[in-house]
Amino acid sequence: MQYITLRQVLDDFIITLDGDDYASNASDVAIRNFALRGIRELGFDVSKRIKSLKLSINSANNTVALPDDFVDLIKLGVVDDDGLLYVFGQNKNLNYSRAYSTGNTTTDSSAGPLNIDDNIILDREDSKSATGGVTTDGSEVTNEFDSYVFRNYVYNNSLGRLYGIGGGHLQGEYRLNLDQERIEVSTSSGLTEVVIEYIADESRSTNPLVHVYLEEALRAYMYYKLVERKSTVPANEKARARSEYYNERRKANARMSNFTKEEALKVIRKNFKQAPKH
């Protein structure tokens, strides 16, 4: 198996500690804490854990809730009968504005660690409707492109209005809303589900898994962090632990990114194709 459980790594690390090791008196809680932090750091920089999840669209506000272990988005789209993922395009102009809630309550901010009057932030609620005072025609602002639309020499002709507007064959559009931990979507059809591919935080799993290529790097990280801030540990031992961790991390990174000669040749020859000559 290419993955082992974190429990196995922890047990092996504790068993191999000798009585004269600088990390021998570390508590199990501290060892587990640094192990989870190591999984998170190595997972972000060396071995990203990619997950794919099918999520439902909230028809009330056209949003998709982010997964609990979400870190960063790779792609989002819909799957057709052919089994292919048709991605949405990113539109940073999709609105996800909020407004102060009625009564300006402070339930969300009053329980924070800095619960003082100067740090109180009033609660907010969704307010994605049009702003006040805008003249609208249906759902779009009237004559929104008139300031720079090219018109034909024929008076008031609307043919060939604006080159470059629209285009593409996307199934929909999306925008990340990290403030409310969701994705705003805009589709032209009655879609009810989307598929999201994202980088996951493996340290939040119930039973975190560690790739075998990362096992030694994780052990070195745990030892380095356990002795890093101890005043009783000599400086040369801290420097040795740090050097060992970054060396193991470099080796793990090289093993994970095993780009072979065959793959390089495949990329080089990809654009060279022959056609029958007549």
C-alpha positions in Angstrom: 0.0 0.0 0.0 1.2 3.5 -0.8 -0.3 5.0 2.3 0.1 4.2 6.0 -1.9 5.5 8.9 -0.7 8.3 11.2 -1.2 5.9 14.1 1.5 3.7 12.7 3.9 6.6 12.3 3.3 7.7 15.8 3.8 4.3 17.3 7.0 3.7 15.4 8.3 7.2 16.4 7.6 6.6 20.1 9.0 3.1 20.1 12.3 4.2 18.5 12.9 7.0 21.1 15.8 6.1 23.4 16.0 7.3 27.0 18.9 9.8 26.2 17.1 11.3 23.2 16.3 15.0 23.4 12.7 14.3 22.5 12.2 11.3 24.9 10.3 13.3 27.5 7.8 14.7 25.0 4.1 14.1 25.7 1.9 12.0 23.4 -0.2 15.1 22.9 2.8 17.2 21.7 4.0 14.4 19.4 0.5 14.0 17.8 0.2 17.8 17.4 3.5 18.1 15.6 2.6 15.1 13.5 -0.6 16.7 12.3 1.2 20.0 11.6 3.8 18.0 9.6 1.1 16.3 7.5 -0.4 19.7 6.7 2.9 21.3 5.7 4.2 18.4 3.7 0.7 17.9 2.1 0.7 21.5 0.9 4.2 21.7 -0.5 5.2 18.1 -1.4 2.2 15.8 -1.8 -1.1 17.5 -2.3 -4.1 15.3 -1.5 -6.6 15.9 -4.3 -10.2 15.0 -3.6 -13.3 15.0 -5.9 -16.7 15.5 -4.4 -20.2 15.8 -5.8 -22.1 18.6 -4.1 -25.7 20.0 -4.4 -26.5 23.5 -5.5 -28.5 25.5 -3.0 -31.3 26.8 -5.3 -32.3 29.5 -2.9 -29.1 31.5 -3.5 -27.2 29.6 -6.2 -24.4 28.6 -3.9 -22.4 25.5 -3.1 -21.1 24.9 0.4 -17.3 24.2 0.6 -16.2 20.9 2.0 -15.0 20.7 5.6 -11.4 19.9 4.6 -11.2 22.4 1.7 -8.0 24.3 1.2 -7.9 25.4 -2.4 -9.9 24.9 -5.6 -8.6 23.1 -8.6 -11.7 22.8 -10.8 -15.5 22.9 -10.7 -18.0 21.7 -13.2 -20.6 19.1 -14.2 -20.2 15.6 -15.5 -22.1 14.4 -18.6 -23.0 10.9 -19.7 -19.6 10.5 -21.4 -17.9 10.6 -18.0 -16.0 13.8 -18.7 -15.9 16.9 -16.4 -17.0 20.1 -18.1 -15.6 22.9 -16.1 -17.1 26.2 -15.2 -15.4 29.5 -15.9 -14.3 31.8 -13.1 -16.1 35.1 -13.0 -14.8 37.5 -10.4 -17.7 39.9 -11.1 -20.4 37.6 -9.6 -21.9 39.4 -6.7 -21.9 38.0 -3.2 -22.5 41.2 -1.2 -23.9 41.3 2.3 -25.7 43.9 4.4 -25.9 44.7 8.0 -28.6 42.4 9.6 -31.8 43.9 11.0 -31.2 45.3 14.4 -27.4 45.3 14.0 -26.9 42.4 16.4 -23.5 41.3 17.5 -23.9 37.6 18.2 -21.2 36.5 15.8 -18.5 38.8 17.2 -19.3 39.1 20.9 -17.9 35.7 21.7 -14.4 36.3 20.2 -11.1 36.3 22.0 -10.9 40.1 21.8 -14.3 40.9 23.1 -13.9 44.6 23.6 -16.1 47.4 22.4 -13.6 48.7 19.8 -13.4 45.2 18.2 -17.2 44.5 17.9 -18.3 43.9 14.3 -22.0 44.0 13.5 -23.6 40.9 12.1 -24.3 40.6 8.4 -26.7 38.8 6.2 -26.9 37.9 2.5 -28.0 40.8 0.3 -27.2 39.9 -3.4 -30.0 42.0 -4.9 -29.4 45.0 -7.1 -28.2 48.2 -5.5 -30.6 51.0 -4.9 -31.0 53.7 -7.5 -30.0 51.6 -10.5 -32.3 51.8 -13.5 -32.9 48.3 -14.6 -34.6 46.6 -17.5 -35.5 43.1 -16.5 -32.4 41.7 -14.9 -29.7 43.8 -16.7 -28.7 47.4 -16.4 -30.2 49.4 -19.3 -27.6 50.3 -22.0 -24.7 49.0 -20.0 -22.3 49.0 -22.9 -23.5 52.2 -24.7 -20.4 54.1 -23.5 -18.1 52.1 -25.8 -20.3 50.1 -28.2 -19.3 50.4 -31.9 -22.3 51.1 -34.0 -22.5 50.7 -37.8 -22.6 53.7 -40.1 -26.3 53.0 -40.7 -28.3 55.1 -38.2 -29.2 53.2 -35.0 -28.1 49.9 -36.5 -27.5 47.2 -33.9 -25.6 44.7 -36.1 -22.0 44.0 -35.1 -22.4 45.8 -31.8 -19.5 44.9 -29.5 -16.7 42.5 -30.6 -15.4 40.2 -27.9 -18.4 40.1 -25.5 -19.3 36.6 -24.5 -17.9 33.6 -26.3 -16.8 30.2 -25.1 -18.9 27.1 -24.4 -18.8 26.9 -20.6 -21.6 25.2 -18.7 -21.6 28.0 -16.1 -19.6 30.4 -14.0 -18.4 30.4 -10.5 -16.7 32.6 -7.9 -15.1 31.6 -4.6 -16.6 33.2 -1.5 -14.2 32.4 1.3 -15.8 34.9 3.6 -19.0 32.7 3.8 -17.2 29.4 2.9 -19.1 28.7 -0.2 -19.0 29.0 -4.0 -21.3 31.3 -5.9 -22.4 29.7 -9.2 -24.3 31.0 -12.2 -25.8 28.6 -14.7 -28.1 28.9 -17.6 -29.9 25.6 -17.0 -31.5 23.8 -14.2 -28.4 22.2 -12.8 -28.8 20.7 -9.3 -25.3 19.2 -8.7 -21.7 20.1 -9.4 -18.4 18.2 -9.0 -15.6 19.9 -7.3 -11.9 18.9 -7.3 -9.9 20.5 -4.5 -6.8 20.3 -2.4 -7.8 18.8 1.0 -6.3 19.2 4.4 -5.4 15.7 5.3 -4.7 16.6 9.0 -8.5 17.1 9.5 -9.3 13.5 8.5 -10.5 11.1 11.2 -7.7 8.7 10.3 -5.0 10.7 8.5 -2.9 8.9 5.9 0.7 9.4 5.1 2.3 8.5 1.8 5.3 6.1 2.3 7.5 8.6 0.5 6.8 11.1 3.2 7.2 8.9 6.2 10.9 9.7 6.9 10.3 13.4 6.2 7.4 13.5 8.7 9.6 11.7 11.4 12.4 14.3 10.8 9.8 17.2 11.1 8.4 15.8 14.3 11.8 15.5 16.0 12.9 18.9 14.7 9.9 20.7 16.0 10.1 18.9 19.4 13.6 20.1 20.1 13.4 23.4 18.3 12.4 25.6 21.3 13.9 23.6 24.1 16.6 25.6 26.0 18.3 22.4 27.1 19.0 21.2 23.6 22.4 22.4 22.1 22.3 24.7 19.2 24.3 22.3 17.0 21.7 19.5 17.6 18.9 21.9 16.6 20.8 22.8 13.4 21.4 19.1 12.7 17.7 18.3 13.2 16.7 21.2 10.9 19.2 20.1 8.2 18.0 16.5 8.4 14.3 17.5 8.0 15.0 19.7 4.9 17.1 16.9 3.4 14.4 14.3 3.9 11.8 16.8 2.5 14.0 17.3 -0.6 14.2 13.5 -1.1 10.5 13.1 -0.6 9.8 15.9 -3.1 12.1 14.2 -5.7 10.3 10.9 -5.2 6.8 12.3 -5.5 7.6 14.2 -8.7 9.0 11.3 -10.7 8.9 12.8 -14.1 10.3 10.0 -16.4 12.0 10.2 -19.7 9.1 8.5 -21.4 6.7 11.2 -20.2 9.1 13.9 -21.4 9.2 12.3 -24.9 5.4 12.0 -24.9 5.1 15.7 -24.3 7.7 16.6 -26.9 6.0 14.4 -29.6 2.5 15.4 -28.7 2.2 18.1 -31.4 3.9 16.1 -34.2 1.3 14.2 -36.2 1.3 13.0 -39.7 -1.6 13.0 -42.1 -2.1 10.9 -45.3 -0.6 12.5 -48.4 -2.7 12.6 -51.6 
